[in-house]
């Protein structure tokens, strides 16, 4: 089994008043997305690194 990481961004979408989440392959992509969504005083975003396991299935 091969372990990898993905990055989850949880953020407040001020346009609709809801908390949303997105997943990214790299930390840089996640941080750019989080920065773009933190535009106002009430905006926030959290980036979490999440370990994922990929299972190889024999054919």
C-alpha positions as CSV (number, residue, x, y, z in Angstrom):
1,X,0.0,0.0,0.0
2,X,1.2,3.5,-0.9
3,X,0.5,6.4,1.4
4,X,-0.1,9.9,0.0
5,X,-1.4,13.2,1.2
6,X,-4.2,15.4,-0.1
7,X,-5.2,18.8,1.2
8,X,-8.7,19.7,2.2
9,X,-9.8,23.4,2.4
10,X,-12.8,24.1,4.5
11,X,-14.1,27.7,4.0
12,X,-17.0,30.1,4.5
13,X,-18.7,31.0,1.2
14,X,-20.0,34.5,1.9
15,X,-22.0,34.5,-1.3
16,X,-24.4,31.9,-0.1
17,X,-23.7,31.9,3.7
18,X,-22.5,28.3,3.8
19,X,-19.4,26.4,4.9
20,X,-17.9,24.4,1.9
21,X,-15.0,22.1,1.3
22,X,-12.6,21.4,-1.6
23,X,-9.8,18.9,-2.0
24,X,-6.4,19.5,-3.7
25,X,-3.4,17.4,-4.6
26,X,-0.8,19.9,-3.5
27,X,-0.4,22.3,-0.5
28,X,0.3,25.2,-2.8
29,X,-3.0,24.8,-4.7
30,X,-4.9,24.5,-1.4
31,X,-3.3,27.6,0.0
32,X,-3.9,29.7,-3.2
33,X,-7.6,28.6,-3.1
34,X,-7.8,29.5,0.6
35,X,-6.3,32.9,0.0
36,X,-8.7,33.7,-2.8
37,X,-11.6,32.9,-0.6
38,X,-10.5,35.0,2.4
39,X,-11.5,38.4,1.0
40,X,-13.6,39.9,3.6
41,X,-13.7,40.5,7.3
42,X,-16.0,37.5,7.9
43,X,-14.2,35.2,5.5
44,X,-12.1,32.3,6.7
45,X,-10.5,29.1,5.4
46,X,-8.6,26.2,6.9
47,X,-6.2,23.9,5.1
48,X,-5.8,20.4,6.4
49,X,-3.3,17.8,5.3
50,X,-5.0,14.4,5.1
51,X,-3.1,11.1,4.7
52,X,-4.8,8.8,2.2
53,X,-4.0,5.2,1.4
54,X,-4.2,3.8,-2.1
55,X,-4.9,0.1,-2.3
56,X,-3.6,-1.8,-5.2
57,X,-5.9,-4.4,-6.6
58,X,-4.5,-7.4,-8.4
59,X,-6.2,-8.3,-11.6
